[in-house]
Amino acid sequence: MDIETLIKERRSVSLFEDKPVSTELVKEMLKTSAWVPNHKMTQPWRFTIITGETKDQLANLAGDFMSRGKTGEDKDRAFNKAYGTFSQVPVYVMVYMDESHELKRRQEDYASTSLIIHNLSLIGWEKGLGMIWKTGPLTDTEAFRELIEIKPGEKFVGMIQLGYAKKVPRAMPRIDLDTRITELN
Ligand SMILES: Cc1cc2nc3c(=O)[nH]c(=O)nc-3n(C[C@H](O)[C@H](O)[C@H](O)COP(=O)(O)O)c2cc1C
C-alpha cells in the first residue's frame, strides 16, 4: 500500500476478530515504530503488552467502573457490556513516558511518544491489524494505574487496543485543509 493511501485509509478500530495477535509481532512493530524524531533524544517511552489473565483483570476493572453506582440487573448489564467490550480486544499496549519537570521537554517528549503510536497504527494497518488509542475516564482511576504498573514520575500516554479488525468504521469528516494553510512569501 502506498503511504498516502495508508495514511488516509487507516481508521481507529475497536471491534476485533476472535483471532490472536502474537506478542512477538507487536514487539517487532513497536521496535520499528520507535524510530521517531525526538528532540535531545530523551527516548522517554515505555510499553506494556497485555494479554491473558491481566487482560481479564482489565476487563473486570472496566466492568466495575462502568457499573459503579448501579444496582441489580442494571449493574449486571453494565458490567457485562464493558467486560465484553474489553475482553474482545486481543492485545493491549499501554504507553507511558517519563514526565520531565520542564514543560517544553514534556511537550516535546509527548509529541515523540505520540509519533510512535501513530507509526504503530500505520505499520499495523498495512498488516491488516486495526487499533485505537484510548484515554477514557477508566484510565484515570487508581485501580487502572495500579494494574498497568505505572511508575512514579511517569505519565500515562495511552491505552492501545489492537487486533485484526472486525469492523472498520467510516472515516470522520476532516476540515478542508486549504482553510488552515497560509502561505507567507
Ligand atoms: C490522544 C488520543 C486519545 C484518544 N482517546 C480516545 C478514547 O478515549 N476513546 C475513543 O473512542 N477514541 C479515542 N481516540 C481516537 C479518536 O476518537 C479517533 O482517532 C478519531 O475519532 C478519528 O478517527 P480515525 O482515527 O478513524 O481517523 C483518541 C485519539 C487520540 C489521538
Ligand as a Chemical Component Dictionary entry (heavy atoms), coordinates in Angstrom:
data_LIG
# 
_chem_comp.id                   LIG 
_chem_comp.type                 NON-POLYMER 
_chem_comp.pdbx_formal_charge   0 
_chem_comp.three_letter_code    LIG 
# 
loop_
_chem_comp_atom.comp_id 
_chem_comp_atom.atom_id 
_chem_comp_atom.alt_atom_id 
_chem_comp_atom.type_symbol 
_chem_comp_atom.charge 
_chem_comp_atom.model_Cartn_x 
_chem_comp_atom.model_Cartn_y 
_chem_comp_atom.model_Cartn_z 
_chem_comp_atom.pdbx_ordinal 
LIG C1  C1  C 0 -4.753  11.258 22.243 1  
LIG C2  C2  C 0 -5.920  10.486 21.721 2  
LIG C3  C3  C 0 -6.829  9.948  22.610 3  
LIG C4  C4  C 0 -7.959  9.222  22.144 4  
LIG N1  N1  N 0 -8.821  8.690  23.058 5  
LIG C5  C5  C 0 -9.930  8.041  22.622 6  
LIG C6  C6  C 0 -10.853 7.496  23.561 7  
LIG O1  O1  O 0 -10.665 7.570  24.776 8  
LIG N2  N2  N 0 -11.945 6.867  23.067 9  
LIG C7  C7  C 0 -12.167 6.743  21.711 10 
LIG O2  O2  O 0 -13.190 6.180  21.317 11 
LIG N3  N3  N 0 -11.290 7.213  20.808 12 
LIG C8  C8  C 0 -10.169 7.860  21.225 13 
LIG N4  N4  N 0 -9.259  8.331  20.307 14 
LIG C9  C9  C 0 -9.444  8.025  18.867 15 
LIG C10 C10 C 0 -10.167 9.136  18.140 16 
LIG O3  O3  O 0 -11.503 9.196  18.572 17 
LIG C11 C11 C 0 -10.100 8.867  16.622 18 
LIG O4  O4  O 0 -8.768  8.933  16.216 19 
LIG C12 C12 C 0 -10.924 9.871  15.828 20 
LIG O5  O5  O 0 -12.277 9.665  16.037 21 
LIG C13 C13 C 0 -10.663 9.823  14.340 22 
LIG O6  O6  O 0 -10.931 8.554  13.827 23 
LIG P1  P1  P 0 -9.834  7.800  12.929 24 
LIG O7  O7  O 0 -8.670  7.549  13.842 25 
LIG O8  O8  O 0 -10.509 6.569  12.465 26 
LIG O9  O9  O 0 -9.468  8.701  11.801 27 
LIG C14 C14 C 0 -8.149  9.048  20.748 28 
LIG C15 C15 C 0 -7.202  9.578  19.848 29 
LIG C16 C16 C 0 -6.109  10.277 20.324 30 
LIG C17 C17 C 0 -5.109  10.825 19.323 31 
# 
loop_
_chem_comp_bond.comp_id 
_chem_comp_bond.atom_id_1 
_chem_comp_bond.atom_id_2 
_chem_comp_bond.value_order 
_chem_comp_bond.pdbx_ordinal 
LIG C1  C2  SING 1  
LIG C2  C3  SING 2  
LIG C2  C16 DOUB 3  
LIG C3  C4  DOUB 4  
LIG C4  N1  SING 5  
LIG C4  C14 SING 6  
LIG N1  C5  DOUB 7  
LIG C5  C6  SING 8  
LIG C5  C8  SING 9  
LIG C6  O1  DOUB 10 
LIG C6  N2  SING 11 
LIG N2  C7  SING 12 
LIG C7  O2  DOUB 13 
LIG C7  N3  SING 14 
LIG N3  C8  DOUB 15 
LIG C8  N4  SING 16 
LIG N4  C9  SING 17 
LIG N4  C14 SING 18 
LIG C9  C10 SING 19 
LIG C10 O3  SING 20 
LIG C10 C11 SING 21 
LIG C11 O4  SING 22 
LIG C11 C12 SING 23 
LIG C12 O5  SING 24 
LIG C12 C13 SING 25 
LIG C13 O6  SING 26 
LIG O6  P1  SING 27 
LIG P1  O7  DOUB 28 
LIG P1  O8  SING 29 
LIG P1  O9  SING 30 
LIG C14 C15 DOUB 31 
LIG C15 C16 SING 32 
LIG C16 C17 SING 33 
# 
